[in-house]
Structure formats: C-alpha cells, structure tokens
Amino acid sequence: MINLLLPENKKRLIAEYHQRVVLIYLLSLVGLLIVALVVLGSFYLSLVIEKKSLTDSGEISSKKLNTEDLVTYSGNVTRVNKMINLLTTNRNQLHQVTEVIARVIDARPEGIKVTSLSVGRQDDSRWAVAIQGISSQRKNIINFINSLEKDPLFSTVDSPFSNLIKDGRSDFTMIVFLSSELKNSSHD
C-alpha cells in the first residue's frame, strides 16, 4: 500500500490519535469514578440511616417512657404501616396492569401496530383498555378482535364499525373491558 502522507503530517496524525486515545481513557476513568462515588455515597447514606436508627432505638430503650410517648410512637408506627400498605397495593396493581398490557400485545397478529394503549376505569365502573393502532388490512383487525375475545382476561371488545370500513391500511380504535376487577390487596 502506498503512503502518500508527508512525514510531518504522518507524525501529526499519530500524535492526534494518541491524544484521542488518552482523552477516551480519561473520560472512561472519570465516568467510572462518578459511578463509584454514587455507589459509595448511597452505601454511606444507608449506613448513616442505620446508625441513626440504632442510636434512636438505644435511646428509646434506655428511657422510661410514659403513656403519652407510647401513644405518639404507636401513632407514628400505624401511619408508617398504612403508607407501606398503600405502596404495596399500588405495586400489585402496577404488576396486574403490566400483565394486561402484555396480554394485549401478545394477542395482536402480524400487520397490527399498536400506537397507544391505556388502562383505566371506564365511567368509574369497570376496568378497560383503550387501544389505538394501525392495521395493514381489515382482516388483521378482525383477527385481533377475535384473539382478544378468546382471552379469558377480557369480557368484551368494543370496536366501532368504522374500524372495518377500509380494506387496506387504516387506523383503528377499540376498548377492551376486563372480565374481573384488578385486585387491591397484596394477596393475588
């Protein structure tokens, strides 16, 4: 292979290459340092919180508490337990909503592209999934509706007639009602 670069240009090109390699190395090192600081910082914060908790529990156990203090602590514990239950309930509903979305996506045949999907209560009564999308052919929409109707998770599919007017590529909307309520308890 013929090298058409002048020797001074070749030296400059090699020097620029070495500068780029060193710059990439330094940026990687800085990134690694930032990640390490974040991890160590969160570890340090958890240790400080644990130390404070242990110190507080030691102080509480060494004190003689009167009835008023016990009522205050009991109220605080009850409030924290209610917050934990609320967070657990929302997490379980989120898991169930994720399952509903996965079932809708799995039910779609080839030629169907879902562009929007939302899960919520329809008229504050039943849970429903609102689906918007694009279909390459009318038969794909029909297959999608049939597939959703066969799934025991869904009770009815409300698809307007306008979804079936065009034979070729068309936009569609539909509402799919769930056959049962999403559970609010942590005991699925």
N, C-alpha and C positions, 0 to 999 in steps of 0.2 A: 504494500500500500504506500502510495506516495504521500509524503507530508509536505504540504505547501505553506506551513506557518514559518515565519521567521523565528529564529532562536529567542529573541527578546519577547515576542508575542507568546511563544510557547511557555516561557518562564512565567509570564504574567498570568496566563491561563491556568497553569498548575498552581500558582500562588492563590488565585481566586478560588480554585477547587478546594485547596486546603483551608481557606478561610470559611467556606460554606460548611465543610465537614466539622470544623471546630464550633461554628455557630449552632449547627444542629445538635452537636453533643452537649453544648452548654444549655441550650433550650430544653433538651430532654432532662438534663440534670436539675434544672430549675423546676420543671414540671414534677419530677419525682420528689423533690424537696417539698413542694407545696402539698402534694398528696400525703407525704409522711407527716407534715405538720398538721394537716386536717385530722388524720387518724390519731396521732398522738394527742392533739387538742381535745378530741371527743373522748378519748380514753381518760385524760386528765380530768375533764369535766365530770365524767361518771364517777371517778374516784372521789372527787370533792363532794359530790352529792351524797355518795355512800358514807363518807366520813361524817358529813353533817347529820345524816340520818342516824348513824350510830351514836354520835355525840348527843343528839336530842333524845334518843331513846335511853341513853345512860342517865341524862339529867332527869328525865321523867321518872325513871325507876328509882332514882335516889331521893326524889321529892316525895313528900307525903301530900297527896292530892286531896282536895276537898270535893264535895259533891258537885259544886258549880263547875270546877275544872273538868271533872269527869263527863258532865253533860256537854260541855263545849267540845271536848275531844270526841265524844260519841257522835255529836252532830257533824263534825268535820269528816269523820270516818264514813258516816252514812252518805254525806254529799259526794265524797270521792267514789264510793261504791256505785252510786247512781250514775255518775259520769262514766265509770268503767262499763256498766251495763249498757248505757246508751251507745258508747263506741263499739262494743261487741255486737249489738243489734245492727248498727249501720254496716259493719264489716260483713256480717252474714247476708244482709240484703244485697250488698255490693257483689258478693260471690254469686248469689242467685241471679242477679241481673246479668252478670257476665255469662252465666250458663245459658240464659235466654238468648242473648246476643249470639253466642256460639252456635246454638241450635238453628237460629235463623240463617246464619251464614252457611252452615253445613247443608241446609235444605235447598240452597239455591243451585239451580242447574247451570250448565255452561251457557253462555250467552246472556247471563244476567249480571249486571254490575250494580251493587248497592251503593248509592251515593250518600244516603242519610239514613240514620237509624236512631230512634229514641224510644226509651222505655219509661212509662209513667202511668199514672191513673187517668183513665178516660172518664170524664164527668164525675170525678171523685167516687167512682164506684169500683169498676174492675180495672185490673192491670192490663195494659195494652202496649203493643209495639207498633210504632208508626214507621213504615218503610217507604223510602223513595229510591228510585233507581232508573236504570236504562236497560232496555231489553233489545237484543238484536232481532228477535222475531216474536210474533204473537204466541206461538206455541211454547216458547220459553216461559212467558208469564203464566200460561195455563199450567205448565209443569211445576212451576214454583208454587202456585196456589195449591195444587193437589198435594205437593210434598209437605207444605205447611199444615194442611188439613189432616194429613195422616199422622202427624206428630201428636202424641197424647198430651204434650205440654200446652198445646193451643186448642181452644174450643172452637172459635170461628175466625174466618178470614173475610174481612170486609174490603172487597175490591170493586171500585166503581166500573161501570160498563165502559167508560171512556178508555180504560186500560187496554181493551180488546178491539178498539176501532181500527187502528193501523196494523197492517200485516208486517211491515218492515220494522226498522229501528224506531223505538218510541220510548218516551219517558213514562214511568208509572208511579202510582202511589197506592198504598194499601195500609189497612190497620188490622193487626192480628191480635185477638183477645186471648189472654191466658186462661187455661181451664181451671186454675186454682190460684189463690192469693199467694203472694210472696210472704214467707213466714217472718214474723217479727221477733221470734225467740232465737236463742242460741242453740236450741235443740232441734236441728234439722231432722 
